[in-house]
Amino acid sequence: MREDVVRLARGRPCHWVPVHDIAQRLGLDDEASAAAVRHAIEQGWFVADGDPPHSVRLSVVPMAT
């Protein structure tokens, strides 16, 4: 799911992507989609909109110096 969001957002952290669209494209059911989104949020990869999330965007990760 993370790679699909990166691809769709073209690496732009400000670009929101609908969770339903990603799940449908990847062939995920609601339970698997929800689990994948939760995992991505816990890992700090996504920022979510809504509860349960209906859209996600890439989180802004500071670059190492």
C-alpha positions in Angstrom: 0.0 0.0 0.0 2.8 2.4 0.9 4.4 2.0 -2.6 1.1 2.6 -4.3 0.6 5.9 -2.3 4.1 7.0 -3.1 3.5 6.3 -6.8 0.1 8.0 -6.9 1.3 11.0 -4.9 4.5 11.2 -7.0 6.4 11.5 -3.7 4.5 14.7 -2.7 3.6 14.6 1.0 0.8 17.1 0.5 -1.2 14.9 -2.0 -4.2 13.1 -0.4 -5.1 9.7 -1.8 -8.4 7.9 -1.1 -8.0 4.7 0.8 -10.8 3.0 -1.1 -9.1 3.7 -4.4 -5.8 2.1 -3.2 -7.6 -0.9 -1.7 -9.6 -1.5 -4.9 -6.5 -1.2 -7.1 -4.6 -3.6 -4.8 -7.5 -6.0 -4.4 -7.7 -5.6 -0.6 -10.9 -6.2 1.3 -12.0 -3.7 4.0 -10.3 -5.6 6.8 -6.9 -5.9 5.1 -7.1 -2.3 3.9 -7.8 -1.0 7.4 -4.9 -3.1 8.8 -2.5 -1.8 6.2 -3.5 1.8 6.8 -3.1 1.3 10.6 0.3 -0.2 10.1 1.5 2.6 7.8 0.3 5.2 10.3 2.1 3.4 13.2 5.3 3.3 11.1 5.0 7.0 10.4 4.6 6.6 6.7 1.1 8.0 6.4 -1.0 10.8 7.8 -4.7 10.0 7.8 -7.9 12.0 7.4 -10.9 10.7 9.2 -11.7 8.0 11.7 -11.6 5.4 10.1 -9.3 7.1 7.6 -10.9 7.7 4.2 -7.8 9.4 2.7 -4.1 9.2 3.5 -1.0 11.2 2.5 2.7 10.6 2.9 4.1 11.9 6.1 6.9 14.5 6.0 10.0 12.7 7.2 12.9 15.0 8.0 16.1 14.2 6.0 19.1 13.0 8.0 22.0 15.3 8.1 
